[in-house]
Amino acid sequence: MTRSARSCASVGRTERGKVRERNEDAYLNRPEHGLWVVADGMGGHQCGDLASQLIVSSIAAIARYTDLDDRLVAVRECLLGVNDRLGEGASDRAGDCAPVIGSTVVALLIEGSRAVCVWAGDSRCYLWRDQRLYQLTRDHSLLQKLIAEEQMCSREAAEHPGAHALTRAVGGGDGLSLDLIELDVRCGDVFVLCTDGLYQAIDHQVLGDALTNRSPRLSVDLLFDQVLRGPAIDNLTAVVVRT
């Protein structure tokens, strides 16, 4: 665990789970740069791990901008570049991998009292504040689209055969649209970036209970212990950031 001049302590962890043959998740934990990333290679594609690792390594190589706005521009341009690289190389990799290689991504940037979250796909960012849990991101999935546009209830939408198909991802098409949310940071805020293998295996009560601990390491371990007691059918990754 490390602590930056921005008074953020953070811990990341990733596990293969009990079913998948390999781990297609990846994460970046850079509190000294006010930067955290979680990526989840698209399930069912043979090289999803390459996509998630490319996202993380590319963002990690970004110059150390001191200004949050400059850093945000660099992260967004980096993700657009990775999207183009994955698209351009798809035909070359077709002999070894599925033609489409992609990954979700969620990134958190913090500088002083400002925080910005940018994402594509269904990896999420949560905020634990004043004993309440808030989901900051909105999934880019058919499930969410059915709820928002078709006015289905969550139960009906979940029964759709393609409910968990992604509507956006890095490497998922020629153009990449990234969503963004900015908010003020308060002392004691706790952010969680995680893949669906974690949040789909636990409820919000369990997630919130784990975040009441002052130790990010303990919070992460409690979450993973809970998931790994169950089937753990997917890879799981989380980064906990305490301000």
Secondary structure, 3 states (H helix, E strand, C coil): CEECCCCCEEEEEEECCCCCCCCCEEEEEEHHHCEEEEEEECCCCCCHHHHHHHHHHHHHCCCCCCCHHHHHHHHHHHHHHHHHHHHHHHHHHCCCCCCCCCEEEEEEEEECCEEEEEEECCCEEEEEECCEEEECCCCCEHHHHHHHHCCCCHHHHHCCCCCCCECCCECCCCCCCCEEEEEECCCCCEEEEECHHHHCCCCHHHHHHHHCCCCHHHHHHHHHHHHHHCCCCCCEEEEEEEC
